[in-house]
Amino acid sequence: MSGFGTRLVSLTRKEFRQLLRDRSNLAIGILLPMVLILIFGYGMSLDVKNAPVAVVLEDSSPTAHEAIAGLQLSPTIAPVLLGSMHDAEALMRERKVDGIVRVPADFSRALAAGNARVQLIVHGADAGRATIIQAYVSTALAQSALGQADRGAAAPFAGLVTVEQRMWFNAANTSTWYLVPGLIVLIMTLIGAFLTALVMAREWERGTLEALFVTPVRPVEILLAKIIPYFAVGMLGLALCLLAARFLFAVPMVGSLFAVVLSSMLYLVVAVSLGLVISSVTRNQFLASQVALIATFMPSMMLSGFLFDLRNVPTAVRVIGHVLPATYFMDLIKTLFLAGDVWPLIWRNCAVLAAYAVGLLLLARVVTRKSLD
């Protein structure tokens, strides 16, 4: 074995031993990803369930009761029957209900005349939730009207067109399928950038790197020895995410496992290289952790498309989002999980990640010098 290979194996063995010896590293690399998977997978949801909606029946006829039957049977709405709009408005102000459905006193007569109306009022403080509840209530009322139409009753407020709905790429219609693949991006970022920056900076503080500088080892060997162990930890985190997605949350993987692993490996190299750059520049654990958090983890969560569609944000924010490598990996991983092997998108985004990896590795080599300046 050449001198380069011998030194690299020795340094890598040292890094693995140090990684296994330091329990805080293992906690961040293995335990924290599992905690994130459980919190985001089980505790975070963009779906609306059991939304409390006040129902004011000013018309007590059987026809009016049939009109709201869909609300009572809906699994997403928890109707609260009230006798007056005054009581309903009081509950709305106290945020005890998210909406009000008002069936006017002349509903039965208007229905017979063909111009029946039902009033829907939704609490608009949370615009996204309000839109979802509005859609749920409208759908439930339409189902009640269609049921009346099937029994021969007039149902003018249901409309004259029946819409047959089908949702592509998320047949379960649940936000879990949308969120869980994105967790892979966050965990790869956490392990790659945050953990690597923290550990490398710790060695600067302890003087370990100073001891290495007086040996024949070269900066590229130090960098490779740092990359290999945390790359392995990152791949372990990927395996945990894939197992959790499949067996805990039943998220399908429509695309190929090969493409998922390949894109994850590329992004992990990007994240680890970015962590090395941050640690080499800061050389301080606290500063490195703050920079890594602000420059990698938070943007990956907020600006990569994990929570918000970048097409719906201002242009300046969208431009910043498309500068982040996490955005391209997020697009890749969600497409692979839910849509399948869309090869033009896969090759394009993988090429972008590969360019980021090469550029950041070169930058890490430049900023990592055998000097104490």
C-alpha positions in Angstrom: 0.0 0.0 0.0 1.3 3.5 -0.9 2.1 6.1 1.7 -1.1 8.0 0.8 -3.2 4.8 1.3 -1.5 3.9 4.6 -1.9 7.4 6.1 -5.5 7.6 4.9 -6.4 4.2 6.4 -4.8 5.2 9.7 -6.5 8.5 9.9 -9.9 7.0 9.0 -9.5 4.3 11.7 -8.7 7.1 14.2 -11.8 9.0 13.1 -14.1 6.0 13.5 -12.7 5.3 16.9 -13.2 8.9 18.0 -16.7 8.8 16.6 -17.6 5.7 18.5 -16.0 7.0 21.7 -17.8 10.3 21.7 -21.4 9.6 22.7 -22.6 13.1 21.8 -21.6 12.4 18.2 -23.5 9.2 18.2 -26.5 10.9 19.7 -26.5 13.6 17.0 -25.8 11.1 14.2 -28.2 8.3 15.2 -30.5 9.2 18.0 -31.5 12.7 16.8 -32.5 11.5 13.3 -34.8 8.9 14.9 -36.3 11.6 17.1 -36.9 13.9 14.1 -38.5 11.0 12.2 -41.0 10.4 15.0 -41.7 14.0 15.7 -42.2 15.1 12.1 -43.9 11.8 11.0 -46.3 11.5 13.9 -46.5 15.0 15.4 -46.5 17.2 12.4 -49.3 17.2 9.8 -50.7 19.6 7.3 -54.0 17.8 7.3 -57.1 19.1 9.1 -59.0 16.5 11.1 -62.1 16.8 13.4 -62.4 20.5 12.6 -65.1 22.0 14.9 -67.8 23.7 12.8 -70.9 25.4 14.3 -74.1 24.5 12.5 -77.0 26.9 13.0 -80.3 25.4 12.0 -82.8 28.2 11.8 -85.0 25.9 9.7 -86.0 22.8 11.8 -87.7 20.9 9.0 -86.5 17.4 7.9 -85.3 18.9 4.7 -82.9 21.2 6.5 -81.6 18.3 8.6 -81.0 16.2 5.5 -79.1 19.1 4.0 -76.4 19.0 6.8 -76.3 15.2 7.1 -73.1 15.1 5.1 -71.4 17.3 7.8 -72.4 14.8 10.6 -71.1 11.9 8.6 -67.8 13.6 7.6 -64.6 12.2 9.2 -62.9 15.6 8.9 -65.6 17.8 10.5 -66.9 17.8 14.0 -70.3 19.7 13.8 -71.6 21.6 16.8 -75.3 22.1 16.6 -76.5 25.6 17.9 -79.7 27.4 17.9 -78.6 31.0 17.0 -76.0 32.9 15.1 -75.2 34.9 18.3 -73.9 31.7 20.0 -72.0 30.6 16.9 -70.3 34.0 16.5 -69.3 33.9 20.2 -67.7 30.5 19.8 -66.0 31.8 16.6 -64.5 34.8 18.4 -63.2 32.5 21.2 -61.7 30.3 18.4 -63.7 27.3 19.7 -65.0 26.6 16.2 -63.3 27.1 12.9 -66.4 27.8 10.9 -70.2 28.4 10.9 -72.7 26.8 8.6 -76.0 28.7 8.7 -79.2 27.2 7.3 -81.7 30.1 7.0 -85.3 29.9 8.2 -86.7 29.9 4.7 -84.4 27.1 3.4 -87.2 24.5 2.8 -89.3 27.1 0.9 -86.4 28.3 -1.1 -85.3 24.8 -1.9 -88.8 24.0 -3.3 -88.5 27.2 -5.4 -85.1 26.2 -6.7 -83.0 28.9 -5.1 -81.9 27.5 -1.8 -78.7 28.9 -0.2 -76.6 27.8 2.8 -74.2 30.3 4.3 -70.6 29.3 5.2 -68.4 31.5 7.4 -64.8 30.4 8.1 -62.3 31.7 10.5 -59.6 33.2 8.3 -56.7 33.8 10.7 -55.0 30.7 9.3 -55.5 31.1 5.5 -54.4 27.6 4.7 -56.6 25.9 7.3 -59.5 28.1 6.3 -59.2 27.0 2.7 -59.1 23.4 3.6 -62.1 23.6 6.0 -64.1 25.5 3.3 -63.4 22.7 0.8 -64.4 20.0 3.4 -67.6 21.7 4.3 -68.5 22.4 0.7 -67.9 18.8 -0.3 -69.9 17.5 2.7 -72.9 19.8 1.8 -72.6 18.7 -1.9 -72.8 15.1 -0.9 -75.9 15.7 1.1 -77.5 17.4 -1.9 -76.6 14.6 -4.2 -78.1 12.2 -1.7 -81.4 14.2 -1.9 -81.2 14.3 -5.7 -80.8 10.5 -5.7 -84.1 10.3 -3.7 -85.8 12.5 -6.2 -85.6 15.8 -4.2 -84.6 19.0 -5.8 -81.0 20.1 -4.9 -80.2 23.3 -6.8 -77.4 24.4 -4.4 -75.4 21.2 -5.3 -74.8 22.4 -8.8 -75.5 20.7 -12.1 -72.1 19.1 -12.7 -70.8 16.1 -10.8 -67.0 16.2 -10.4 -65.1 12.9 -10.2 -61.9 13.6 -8.3 -58.6 11.7 -8.5 -55.4 12.7 -6.8 -52.1 11.7 -8.5 -48.9 11.0 -6.6 -50.6 11.0 -3.2 -53.5 8.5 -3.4 -53.9 8.5 0.4 -54.4 12.3 0.4 -52.2 12.7 3.5 -49.5 15.2 4.3 -47.4 12.4 5.8 -46.5 11.2 2.3 -45.4 14.7 1.5 -43.4 15.4 4.7 -41.6 12.1 5.4 -39.5 12.0 2.2 -38.4 15.6 3.0 -37.1 14.4 6.3 -34.3 12.6 4.5 -33.1 16.0 3.3 -33.1 17.5 6.8 -31.4 14.4 8.4 -28.7 14.4 5.7 -28.1 18.0 6.3 -28.0 17.5 10.1 -25.5 14.7 9.9 -23.5 16.0 7.1 -23.1 19.7 7.6 -24.0 20.3 11.3 -22.2 17.3 12.8 -19.1 17.5 10.6 -18.7 21.2 11.3 -19.1 20.6 15.1 -16.6 17.8 15.3 -14.0 19.5 13.0 -14.2 22.7 15.1 -13.8 20.7 18.3 -10.5 19.3 17.0 -9.3 22.9 16.2 -10.1 23.9 19.8 -8.5 20.8 21.4 -5.3 21.2 19.3 -5.7 17.7 17.7 -5.2 19.2 14.2 -2.1 21.0 15.3 -0.6 17.7 16.3 -1.5 16.3 12.8 0.1 19.3 11.1 3.6 18.3 12.3 3.2 14.9 10.7 3.6 14.0 7.0 -0.1 13.8 6.4 -1.5 16.2 3.8 -4.7 18.3 4.0 -6.5 16.1 1.4 -5.9 13.1 3.6 -7.2 14.8 6.6 -10.3 15.9 4.7 -11.0 12.4 3.3 -10.5 10.8 6.8 -13.1 13.3 8.1 -15.5 12.6 5.3 -15.5 8.8 5.3 -16.8 8.2 8.9 -19.6 10.8 8.7 -20.5 9.7 5.3 -21.1 6.2 6.8 -23.2 7.7 9.6 -25.2 9.6 7.0 -25.9 6.5 5.0 -27.0 4.8 8.3 -29.4 7.7 8.8 -30.7 7.3 5.2 -31.3 3.6 5.9 -33.3 4.5 9.1 -35.3 7.0 7.2 -36.2 4.6 4.4 -37.2 1.9 6.9 -39.3 4.4 8.9 -41.0 5.6 5.7 -41.8 2.1 4.6 -42.8 0.4 7.9 -43.9 3.2 10.2 -45.7 5.6 7.8 -46.4 3.3 4.8 -45.1 5.9 2.3 -44.6 4.2 -1.1 -41.4 4.4 -3.0 -42.5 4.6 -6.7 -39.0 5.3 -8.0 -36.0 3.0 -7.9 -34.0 2.5 -4.8 -30.8 3.0 -6.8 -31.8 6.5 -7.8 -32.7 7.3 -4.1 -29.4 6.1 -2.8 -27.4 7.7 -5.6 -28.9 11.1 -5.1 -28.6 10.8 -1.3 -24.9 10.0 -1.6 -24.4 13.0 -3.8 -26.2 15.3 -1.4 -24.4 13.8 1.6 -21.0 14.7 0.0 -22.3 18.2 -0.5 -23.4 18.5 3.1 -20.2 17.0 4.6 -18.0 19.3 2.4 -20.0 22.3 3.5 -19.5 21.3 7.1 -15.8 21.0 6.6 -15.7 24.5 5.0 -17.6 26.0 7.9 -15.4 24.4 10.5 -12.2 25.3 8.8 -13.2 29.0 8.6 -14.7 29.3 12.1 -12.4 27.0 14.2 -14.8 27.4 17.1 -17.5 24.9 18.2 -20.1 27.4 19.2 -19.6 29.6 16.2 -19.5 26.6 13.8 -22.7 25.2 15.2 -24.5 28.5 14.8 -23.2 29.1 11.3 -24.1 25.5 10.3 -27.6 25.9 11.8 -28.3 29.2 10.1 -26.6 28.4 6.8 -27.7 24.8 6.3 -30.4 23.3 8.5 -32.8 26.2 8.8 -32.7 27.1 5.0 -33.2 23.4 4.3 -36.3 23.4 6.4 -37.8 26.7 5.3 -36.5 27.5 1.8 -36.1 24.1 0.1 -39.7 23.2 -0.5 -40.0 21.0 2.6 -42.9 23.1 4.0 -43.8 25.6 1.4 -44.0 25.4 -2.4 -41.4 27.7 -3.8 -43.7 28.6 -6.7 -45.9 30.4 -4.1 -43.2 32.6 -2.5 -41.8 36.0 -3.6 -39.3 36.0 -6.4 -36.4 37.0 -4.1 -37.1 34.1 -1.8 -37.5 31.7 -4.7 -34.1 32.8 -6.1 -32.5 32.2 -2.7 -34.2 28.8 -2.5 -32.8 27.7 -5.8 -29.3 28.6 -4.8 -29.5 26.0 -2.0 -28.4 22.4 -2.9 -31.1 21.2 -0.5 -33.7 22.4 -2.9 -32.6 20.2 -5.7 -32.3 17.2 -3.4 -35.8 17.9 -2.0 -37.2 18.0 -5.5 -35.4 14.7 -6.3 -36.4 12.8 -3.3 -40.1 13.7 -3.4 -40.3 12.9 -7.1 -38.6 9.5 -6.6 -40.9 8.6 -3.7 -44.2 9.8 -5.1 -43.9 10.2 -8.8 -41.3 7.6 -9.9 -38.2 7.7 -12.1 -38.5 10.9 -14.0 -35.1 10.6 -15.5 -34.7 14.1 -17.1 -35.4 15.6 -13.7 -33.2 13.1 -11.9 -30.1 13.6 -14.2 -30.5 17.4 -14.1 -30.7 17.6 -10.3 -28.0 15.0 -9.8 -25.7 17.1 -12.1 -26.4 20.2 -10.0 -25.6 18.3 -6.8 -22.4 16.8 -8.3 -21.3 20.3 -9.3 -21.9 21.5 -5.7 -20.0 18.5 -4.4 -16.9 19.2 -6.5 -17.0 22.9 -5.8 -17.3 22.5 -2.1 -14.7 19.8 -1.9 -12.2 22.1 -3.7 -13.2 25.0 -1.4 -12.7 22.8 1.7 -9.2 21.8 0.4 -8.3 25.5 -0.1 -9.4 26.6 3.3 -7.9 23.7 5.1 -4.2 24.5 5.3 -1.4 23.1 7.5 -0.9 26.4 9.3 -2.2 28.0 12.5 -3.0 31.4 10.9 
